[in-house]
Amino acid sequence: MRKILIFTLMATLIACNAYRELPGARVDSSWKVKRLPASEQQEGGDPTAGLNYLIYGDYIGSGVPYDFFKKKMSNQPDTVLRREGDNANVGYSATVFAAPNGVKVVNGNCFTCHAGKLNGEVILGLGNSFSDYRKSLTPMAKMMRLGVGLKYKKEDEEWIAFEDFSNYFREMAPYIQTNQPGANPAFRLAEACMNHRNPADLTYREAPNYELMDYTIATDVPPLWNVKKKNALYYNGIGRGDFTKLLFQASVLGIPDSTAARQAINHFKDVVAWLKELEPPFYPGPVDEQLAARGETVFNEHCSGCHGAYGNEESYPNKLISLAVVKTDPLYANYAFNSGIVKWYNSSWFANTEPRAYFEPNLGYVAPPLDGIWASAPYLHNGSVPTIEALLDSSQRPTYWSRSGRSDDYNYQKLGWNYRTPEKPEGEWTFDTTVPGYSNKGHYFGDKLSDEERKAVIEYLKTL
């Protein structure tokens, strides 16, 4: 009993120390809504070449030597992308490519996070809500470095092709462990890797550039097919300027330097072209057309001012909504507002070479486009609400909600995941809205609607 009490006390102290590092929940009431201005973007890309680069390309820059990978890992046939060559026997979320010195390596690709499963089908561009970063990757970082180090000498080309990735994976691993299933720490990954990069040429430096908050905050993954409508990227609209560079940020996990980055970034004009052609999946069930028509009227009256209009005359206003207005969990916006990554990014190769990208944080969240919204549960920036029905009626939002973890366990009437409501957070796929950063509060606009109006809006959202 005494050991249990000591362990509990230690865990509580650790938790308190971690939470003490959290930024204050600052809300700026001096503004309500800001329109995000458009930035000049590169045109003329090739969509086919863009997808090809995403699934075969070398944009991560370095990785685990493929010869080492083949012997340590079982084959995972690519039944999704149906790639050829070495990639035919690698799962769709990883890619075999040549490092700058010509050595074949393997690493993750964009579809690790940006391909989600629904009804057993992998949908490119849908956020992966089944990713799980609750286990520490620090042991893996150590074992991977040890294993490759035992097989190859420091002067071997294989080690040289591996070293950059190993350095950044080691620096990143302690900062991306989450406390929620399905939450994605992509911003933390970039923050941790950039913390050890020279801003001018992106080379590795052991000394950190800024301090990182101990607590890991993560988000839901937005669908990629909405990029074409946006004037700024990320939930808080912090990503401004050229989208090729903003979309390229995952590459900081392994790209050796700005020379390699420049070569890779040239292909991202094609990636942006592919995103412009990417469309959401159609709702597969029946739709009550008359009810949906009534829902469109309600939507246009109450929702389109922020989320845009759809149909024959589509428009999207690109509005950033103040925390004082939207009232959703403020931690992520405050965290990004205070992070040292902003100053680093705006003094780095990303911001100081053409085409320019930069960070402009605000204490608010972007009202996103709603194309394919039926497929992209859970909802809010932190993924705290399991269904559209609960999003539009805050009284239905559960404190704890547990889903099965199966991609076919979907509710096509409420638009979201089937779930149960345990009395306490238990089970592998249970979301806890009492944890800092994951509150399900805010976005109370749907509460003003009647039950009939909400039902009609849900039916209309199936058609987007």
Secondary structure, 3 states (H helix, E strand, C coil): CHHHHHHHHHHHHHHHHHHHCCCCCCCCCCCCEEECCCCCCCCCCCHHHHHHHHHHCCCCCCCEEHHHHHHHCCCCCCCCCCCCHHHHHCCCCEEEEECCCCCEEEEECHHHCCEEEECCEEEECCCCCCCCCCCCCHHHHHHHHHHHHHHCCCCCHHHHHHHHHHHHHHHHHHHCCCCCCCCECHHHHHHHHHCCECCCCCCECCCCCCCCCCCCCCECCCCHHHHHHCCCECCCCCEEECHHHHHCHHHHHCCCCHHHHHHHHCCHHHHHHHHHHCCCCCCCCCCCHHHHHHHHHHHHHHCHHHHCECCCCCECCCEEEEHHHHCCCCHHHHHHHHCCHHHHHHCCHHHHCCCCEEECCCCEEECCCCCCHHHCCCECCCCCECEHHHHHCHHHCCCEEECCCCCCCEECCCCEECCECCCCCCCCCEEECCCCCCCCCCCCHHHHCCHHHHHHHHHHHCCC
